[in-house]
Amino acid sequence: MRQSKRLQLIPPYLFVKIEEKKEQLQKQGVDIIDFGIGDPDLPTPANIYQKMHAVLESAEAGNYPTSKGEFAFRKAVSKWYKKRFNVELNPRDEICALIGSKEGLAHLFFAFIDPRDVVLVPDPAYPVYKIGTLLAGGEPYFLPLTAENKFIPDLDNIPANILKKAKLLFINYPNNPTGAVADLAFFEKCVRFAEQNNLLLVSDLAYSEMGYDGYKPHSVLEVPGAKEVAIEFHSLSKTYNMTGWRIGMAVGNAEAVTALATIKSNLDSGAFKAIQLAGIEALSGPQEVVAKNNKVFEGRRDVLIDGLNSLGWQMEKPKATFYVWVPVPKEETSASFAEKLLEKCGILVVPGSGYGTYGEGYVRFAITIPKDRIIEAIRRMKEAGIKA
Ligand SMILES: Cc1ncc(COP(=O)(O)O)c(C=O)c1O
């Protein structure tokens, strides 16, 4: 058997290794407090389940879907964007349903990237931007996100020879893994930058509904003219606790959406129709659950940040996402600190270095566990003498 060279470019997916380690320790009887993967522990709202049950009773649910998605789903996305962001989207050619936004993000590269094309990728970042670039034969050029630049990339510092070869610019706010947010002025800057440099601006908005303390994230499509240069990826995964359902959407520039749909029609034939119909219920049904869940995450965030600060950290509370990006003590690396937490305290966090070179010096906590477990984690850290 001879595998492709392409396969050798990619390391095992970050969480596969972490899950293996967790399983090993659990077999030894360790009670793991798992701040690892960003998978909400709260349930999918009952109305969405009920809709799914009803849809499954109908015969048509099992037929091939269309690769762009059911028109009714695309219309529901259009209405949701109008209501939430006051952005107009034509369901005919400005919206494509996805089998989760990860699928769409990963396929986008095959529609836009030829060997040696450059992709502007934030560092640290959700790993798919880099891996997708490599799988398509492209070259990532990393844009450092640091505490000094408030985790916002400095577009003015990208060399001209890189820009000439660049085709895509990725942004992700609210941000995984840093929890950082960006204002509309930064989105405006990105749109103008994409116009000037003939780039497709790719906005990953997976966390737009997870804002705290009254903060409401923006869509890049709110910027006038954005639709000329931008595609935005969104998902029902985090908003409605539907990570396993696999339903998301790509919206914005019609040419980019159509290009993505062309790749999809040749590879996956679209998302299960029943899930799209349940997705309509999620987007159009009662929305109170979103604010209710955010209150839960906000409470957990407060407990974690206050707890860490009581151990000597000096952290501000992130305004969005369920991630807390924690600087490691001076004498530690991301990996050594994550290992120490696991071995001394049974606490699982993700080493920041797994998200890129500039993730070194941090670990990521996902607050997808109940408050009492977070309190217990802080207690264990204190007992083990762990300090900032
Ligand atoms: C930044 C970001 N984008 C996209 C995704 C993918 O989400 P999904 O494929 O479930 O829509 C994730 C998942 O964790 C994420 O963190």
Ligand as a Chemical Component Dictionary entry (heavy atoms), coordinates in Angstrom:
data_LIG
# 
_chem_comp.id                   LIG 
_chem_comp.type                 NON-POLYMER 
_chem_comp.pdbx_formal_charge   0 
_chem_comp.three_letter_code    LIG 
# 
loop_
_chem_comp_atom.comp_id 
_chem_comp_atom.atom_id 
_chem_comp_atom.alt_atom_id 
_chem_comp_atom.type_symbol 
_chem_comp_atom.charge 
_chem_comp_atom.model_Cartn_x 
_chem_comp_atom.model_Cartn_y 
_chem_comp_atom.model_Cartn_z 
_chem_comp_atom.pdbx_ordinal 
LIG C1 C1 C 0 -13.649 28.228 14.755 1  
LIG C2 C2 C 0 -14.457 27.041 14.371 2  
LIG N1 N1 N 0 -14.961 26.973 13.150 3  
LIG C3 C3 C 0 -15.690 25.915 12.754 4  
LIG C4 C4 C 0 -15.932 24.871 13.596 5  
LIG C5 C5 C 0 -16.687 23.683 13.072 6  
LIG O1 O1 O 0 -17.933 23.528 13.584 7  
LIG P1 P1 P 0 -19.015 22.608 12.873 8  
LIG O2 O2 O 0 -18.323 21.807 11.814 9  
LIG O3 O3 O 0 -19.555 21.757 13.947 10 
LIG O4 O4 O 0 -20.007 23.530 12.275 11 
LIG C6 C6 C 0 -15.426 24.882 14.889 12 
LIG C7 C7 C 0 -15.647 23.759 15.800 13 
LIG O5 O5 O 0 -15.149 23.655 16.880 14 
LIG C8 C8 C 0 -14.665 26.002 15.285 15 
LIG O6 O6 O 0 -14.133 26.092 16.506 16 
# 
loop_
_chem_comp_bond.comp_id 
_chem_comp_bond.atom_id_1 
_chem_comp_bond.atom_id_2 
_chem_comp_bond.value_order 
_chem_comp_bond.pdbx_ordinal 
LIG C1 C2 SING 1  
LIG C2 N1 SING 2  
LIG C2 C8 DOUB 3  
LIG N1 C3 DOUB 4  
LIG C3 C4 SING 5  
LIG C4 C5 SING 6  
LIG C4 C6 DOUB 7  
LIG C5 O1 SING 8  
LIG O1 P1 SING 9  
LIG P1 O2 DOUB 10 
LIG P1 O3 SING 11 
LIG P1 O4 SING 12 
LIG C6 C7 SING 13 
LIG C6 C8 SING 14 
LIG C7 O5 DOUB 15 
LIG C8 O6 SING 16 
# 
